[in-house]
Amino acid sequence: MTRTDRIVRLGIAGSVALLSAMPALAASPSDPTVQVWSAMRGTEPAALLASIDSLPVSELAIDDQPYCAADGEIAATLEQDFNEHPVDLDNASGTELWGSDLMGTWTLVAPREDDTSCIIASGIGFTTDKTAEAFYTIAGL
C-alpha cells in the first residue's frame, strides 16, 4: 500500500466517523459544557427530592443513596473540597445551588427540617455567567 493510498483511506475513515457522529452532535444540548449527575444512579434528582425526608444520614445508610449529613458538614465539605459557595438559596422546590467559578463545579443541596441536608445532584460547567435557573433546569427541577 502506498503512502497516498493510506492517506486516502484515513481521509475516508475520518469522513465516515464524522458522518456517523452527526446525529449525536445535532441532538446534544445547546450548552454541552454544563453537565449534571444525579446523586443516585438511576434516580432523577426530582425523585430524590420527593423522598428526601425518608433518606437516612449517610453514616446510617446501608445502600447507595445521596450524601446526607448535618447542614454544617455539607457546607464545610462543599467549601473545602470544591471551593463551592451558596449561589441561590431556597429555590427550585426548596433546594440550594452551590457553585465554584474556580473549579467549575456545582451542587444541588436539599435541606431538611431536621438540620440536615442531602446532595441530590452535582455537575460541571458552573459559571456566574449562567443564571441559577439554568442549573435547576438541567437537573430537571
C-alpha positions in Angstrom: 0.0 0.0 0.0 1.4 3.4 -1.0 1.5 6.4 1.2 -1.2 8.1 -1.0 -3.4 5.0 -0.5 -3.0 5.3 3.3 -3.8 9.0 3.3 -6.9 8.4 1.2 -8.1 5.6 3.4 -7.5 7.7 6.6 -9.5 10.5 5.0 -12.4 8.2 4.1 -12.4 6.7 7.6 -12.4 10.1 9.2 -15.3 11.2 6.9 -17.3 8.1 7.8 -16.7 8.7 11.6 -17.7 12.3 11.3 -20.9 11.4 9.3 -21.7 8.7 11.9 -21.4 11.3 14.7 -23.6 13.9 13.1 -26.9 12.7 14.5 -25.5 12.6 18.0 -23.9 16.1 17.6 -27.2 17.5 16.4 -29.0 16.0 19.4 -26.6 17.3 22.0 -27.7 20.0 24.4 -27.3 23.7 23.4 -24.6 24.1 26.1 -22.7 20.8 26.3 -20.2 22.2 28.8 -22.9 22.1 31.6 -23.4 18.5 32.8 -25.3 17.0 35.7 -25.2 13.8 37.6 -27.8 12.6 40.0 -26.6 11.7 43.5 -28.0 8.2 43.0 -27.5 6.3 39.8 -30.8 5.5 38.0 -32.8 8.1 40.1 -33.6 11.6 38.8 -32.9 14.5 41.2 -36.6 15.3 41.3 -37.4 11.8 42.5 -34.7 12.1 45.2 -36.1 15.5 46.3 -39.6 13.9 46.6 -38.3 11.3 49.0 -35.6 13.5 50.8 -37.2 13.3 54.3 -37.1 9.5 54.3 -33.4 9.1 53.5 -31.1 8.3 56.4 -28.0 10.3 57.1 -25.0 8.8 55.3 -23.4 7.2 58.3 -26.6 5.1 58.8 -27.1 4.3 55.1 -27.0 0.6 54.1 -27.3 1.1 50.3 -26.4 3.5 47.5 -28.1 6.8 48.4 -27.4 10.5 48.3 -24.9 12.0 50.8 -27.0 13.3 53.7 -25.4 14.9 56.8 -25.6 17.9 59.2 -26.0 21.2 57.4 -22.7 22.4 58.7 -20.9 19.3 57.4 -22.4 19.6 54.0 -21.4 23.3 53.8 -17.9 22.6 55.0 -17.4 19.8 52.5 -18.6 21.9 49.6 -16.5 24.8 50.6 -13.3 22.9 51.5 -13.3 20.2 48.9 -14.8 22.0 45.9 -14.4 25.7 46.8 -18.2 26.0 46.3 -20.3 28.7 47.9 -24.0 29.3 48.1 -25.3 30.8 44.8 -29.0 30.6 45.2 -30.7 29.5 48.4 -34.3 28.4 48.8 -35.2 28.0 45.1 -36.5 25.2 42.9 -38.6 23.4 45.4 -36.5 24.5 48.4 -33.2 23.3 47.1 -29.9 25.3 47.3 -27.5 25.8 44.4 -23.8 25.9 45.4 -21.1 26.7 42.8 -17.5 27.4 42.2 -16.1 29.6 39.4 -12.6 28.4 40.4 -13.4 24.7 40.0 -16.3 25.0 37.6 -18.4 22.6 39.7 -21.9 22.9 41.1 -24.1 21.1 43.6 -27.8 21.0 44.4 -28.5 20.5 48.1 -31.9 19.7 49.6 -32.2 21.0 53.2 -34.4 19.1 55.6 -36.3 20.3 58.7 -34.1 18.2 61.0 -31.0 20.5 60.3 -29.6 18.0 57.9 -29.2 18.3 54.1 -28.8 15.9 51.2 -26.9 16.4 48.0 -29.3 15.4 45.2 -27.2 16.4 42.1 -23.9 17.7 41.1 -22.2 18.8 37.9 -19.6 20.7 35.9 -19.7 23.8 33.8 -20.5 26.3 36.5 -20.0 29.9 35.8 -21.7 33.0 37.2 -22.4 34.0 33.6 -25.3 31.5 33.7 -28.5 32.0 35.7 -29.2 29.7 38.6 -32.3 28.7 36.8 -30.2 27.1 34.0 -28.7 24.7 36.6 -32.1 23.8 38.1 -33.5 23.2 34.6 -30.6 20.8 33.5 -31.2 18.9 36.8 -34.9 18.5 36.0 -36.2 20.7 38.8 
